[in-house]
Amino acid sequence: MNVWIAIGVTAVGCYAVKLAGLLVPAGALERPLVRRLAALLPVALLAALTAQQTFADGRELVLDARLAGVAAAAVALVLRAPFLLVVAAAVVVTAGVRAVGG
């Protein structure tokens, strides 16, 4: 039964966060600082998630084939490759490093 309590609390919490966002006055959202932070926040969260998934394994720092894949994707992005090519480069390099035994 504890699982259902956790699910219920999570659902209520998510709804409360959504409701809190709707209750923010429109004037507060028009401030330049708030607009800039709102534009940068998704990028920062995605970068943090990518770093955590790439370099962490539980509680340890891990440098393995995933690092090579992210590096290949970064190079493809610097070269202004299309998104699908960036993902393909990351996949191919990661698989190649794993196949070699890295």
Contact map, one row per residue, 1 for C-alpha under 8 A:
111110000000000000000000000000000000000000000000000000000000000000000000000000000000000000000000000000
111111000000000000000000000000000000000000000000000000000000000000000000000000000000000000000000000000
111111100000000000000000000000000000000000000000000000000000000000000000000000000000000000000000000000
111111110000000000000000000000000000000000000000000000000000000000000000000000000000000000000000000000
111111111000000000000000000000000000000000000000000000000000000000000000000000000000000000000000000000
011111111100000000000000000000000000000000000000000000000000000000000000000000000000000000000000000000
001111111110000000000000000000000000000000000000000000000000000000000000000000000000000000000000000000
000111111111000000000000000000000000000000000000000000000000000000000000000000000000000000000000000000
000011111111100000000000000000000000000000000000000000000000000000000000000000000000000000000000000000
000001111111110000000000000000000000000000000000000000000000000000000000000000000000000000000000000000
000000111111111000000000000000000000000000000000000000000000000000000000000000000000000000000000000000
000000011111111100000000000000000000000000000000000000000000000000000000000000000000000000000000000000
000000001111111110000000000000000000000000000000000000000000000000000000000000000000000000000000000000
000000000111111111000000000000000000000000000000000000000000000000000000000000000000000000000000000000
000000000011111111100000000000000000000000000000000000000000000000000000000000000000000000000000000000
000000000001111111110000000000000000000000000000000000000000000000000000000000000000000000000000000000
000000000000111111111000000000000000000000000000000000000000000000000000000000000000000000000000000000
000000000000011111111100000000000000000000000000000000000000000000000000000000000000000000000000000000
000000000000001111111110000000000000000000000000000000000000000000000000000000000000000000000000000000
000000000000000111111111000000000000000000000000000000000000000000000000000000000000000000000000000000
000000000000000011111111000000000000000000000000000000000000000000000000000000000000000000000000000000
000000000000000001111111000000000000000000000000000000000000000000000000000000000000000000000000000000
000000000000000000111111100000000000000000000000000000000000000000000000000000000000000000000000000000
000000000000000000011111110110000000000000000000000000000000000000000000000000000000000000000000000000
000000000000000000000011111110000000000000000000000000000000000000000000000000000000000000000000000000
000000000000000000000001111111000000000000000000000000000000000000000000000000000000000000000000000000
000000000000000000000000111111100000000000000000000000000000000000000000000000000000000000000000000000
000000000000000000000001111111100100000000000000000000000000000000000000000000000000000000000000000000
000000000000000000000001111111100110000000000000000000000000000000000000000000000000000000000000000000
000000000000000000000000011111110110000000000000000000000000000000000000000000000000000000000000000000
000000000000000000000000001111111110000000000000000000000000000000000000000000000000000000000000000000
000000000000000000000000000001111111000000000000000000000000000000000000000000000000000000000000000000
000000000000000000000000000000111111100000000000000000000000000000000000000000000000000000000000000000
000000000000000000000000000111111111110000000000000000000000000000000000000000000000000000000000000000
000000000000000000000000000011111111111000000000000000000000000000000000000000000000000000000000000000
000000000000000000000000000000011111111100000000000000000000000000000000000000000000000000000000000000
000000000000000000000000000000001111111110000000000000000000000000000000000000000000000000000000000000
000000000000000000000000000000000111111111000000000000000000000000000000000000000000000000000000000000
000000000000000000000000000000000011111111100000000000000000000000000000000000000000000000000000000000
000000000000000000000000000000000001111111110000000000000000000000000000000000000000000000000000000000
000000000000000000000000000000000000111111111000000000000000000000000000000000000000000000000000000000
000000000000000000000000000000000000011111111100000000000000000000000000000000000000000000000000000000
000000000000000000000000000000000000001111111110000000000000000000000000000000000000000000000000000000
000000000000000000000000000000000000000111111111000000000000000000000000000000000000000000000000000000
000000000000000000000000000000000000000011111111100000000000000000000000000000000000000000000000000000
000000000000000000000000000000000000000001111111110000000000000000000000000000000000000000000000000000
000000000000000000000000000000000000000000111111111000000000000000000000000000000000000000000000000000
000000000000000000000000000000000000000000011111111100000000000000000000000000000000000000000000000000
000000000000000000000000000000000000000000001111111110000000000000000000000000000000000000000000000000
000000000000000000000000000000000000000000000111111111000000000000000000000000000000000000000000000000
000000000000000000000000000000000000000000000011111111110000000000000000000000000000000000000000000000
000000000000000000000000000000000000000000000001111111110000000000000000000000000000000000000000000000
000000000000000000000000000000000000000000000000111111111000000000000000000000000000000000000000000000
000000000000000000000000000000000000000000000000011111110000010001100100000000000000000000000000000000
000000000000000000000000000000000000000000000000001111111000111001100000000000000000000000000000000000
000000000000000000000000000000000000000000000000001111111111110000000000000000000000000000000000000000
000000000000000000000000000000000000000000000000000010111111110000000000000000000000000000000000000000
000000000000000000000000000000000000000000000000000000011111000000000000000000000000000000000000000000
000000000000000000000000000000000000000000000000000000011111100000000000000000000000000000000000000000
000000000000000000000000000000000000000000000000000000011111110000000000000000000000000000000000000000
000000000000000000000000000000000000000000000000000000111011111000000000000000000000000000000000000000
000000000000000000000000000000000000000000000000000001111001111100000000000000000000000000000000000000
000000000000000000000000000000000000000000000000000000100000111111100000000000000000000000000000000000
000000000000000000000000000000000000000000000000000000000000011111110000000000000000000000000000000001
000000000000000000000000000000000000000000000000000000000000001111111000000000000000000000001110110001
000000000000000000000000000000000000000000000000000001100000001111111100000000000000000000000100000000
000000000000000000000000000000000000000000000000000001100000001111111110000000000000000000000100000000
000000000000000000000000000000000000000000000000000000000000000111111111000000000000000001001100100000
000000000000000000000000000000000000000000000000000000000000000011111111100000000000000011111100000000
000000000000000000000000000000000000000000000000000001000000000001111111110000000000000001000000000000
000000000000000000000000000000000000000000000000000000000000000000111111111000000000000001000000000000
000000000000000000000000000000000000000000000000000000000000000000011111111100000000010011001000000000
000000000000000000000000000000000000000000000000000000000000000000001111111110000000011011000000000000
000000000000000000000000000000000000000000000000000000000000000000000111111111000000010000000000000000
000000000000000000000000000000000000000000000000000000000000000000000011111111100000000000000000000000
000000000000000000000000000000000000000000000000000000000000000000000001111111111000110010000000000000
000000000000000000000000000000000000000000000000000000000000000000000000111111111100010000000000000000
000000000000000000000000000000000000000000000000000000000000000000000000011111111000000000000000000000
000000000000000000000000000000000000000000000000000000000000000000000000001111111000000000000000000000
000000000000000000000000000000000000000000000000000000000000000000000000000111111100000000000000000000
000000000000000000000000000000000000000000000000000000000000000000000000000111111110110000000000000000
000000000000000000000000000000000000000000000000000000000000000000000000000010011111110000000000000000
000000000000000000000000000000000000000000000000000000000000000000000000000000001111111000000000000000
000000000000000000000000000000000000000000000000000000000000000000000000000000000111111100000000000000
000000000000000000000000000000000000000000000000000000000000000000000000000100001111111110000000000000
000000000000000000000000000000000000000000000000000000000000000000000001110110001111111111000000000000
000000000000000000000000000000000000000000000000000000000000000000000000100000000011111111100000000000
000000000000000000000000000000000000000000000000000000000000000000000000000000000001111111110000000000
000000000000000000000000000000000000000000000000000000000000000000001001100100000000111111111000000000
000000000000000000000000000000000000000000000000000000000000000000011111100000000000011111111100000000
000000000000000000000000000000000000000000000000000000000000000000001000000000000000001111111110000000
000000000000000000000000000000000000000000000000000000000000000000001000000000000000000111111111000000
000000000000000000000000000000000000000000000000000000000000000010011001000000000000000011111111100000
000000000000000000000000000000000000000000000000000000000000000011111000000000000000000001111111110000
000000000000000000000000000000000000000000000000000000000000000010000000000000000000000000111111111000
000000000000000000000000000000000000000000000000000000000000000000000000000000000000000000011111111100
000000000000000000000000000000000000000000000000000000000000000010010000000000000000000000001111111111
000000000000000000000000000000000000000000000000000000000000000010000000000000000000000000000111111111
000000000000000000000000000000000000000000000000000000000000000000000000000000000000000000000011111111
000000000000000000000000000000000000000000000000000000000000000000000000000000000000000000000001111111
000000000000000000000000000000000000000000000000000000000000000000000000000000000000000000000000111111
000000000000000000000000000000000000000000000000000000000000000110000000000000000000000000000000111111
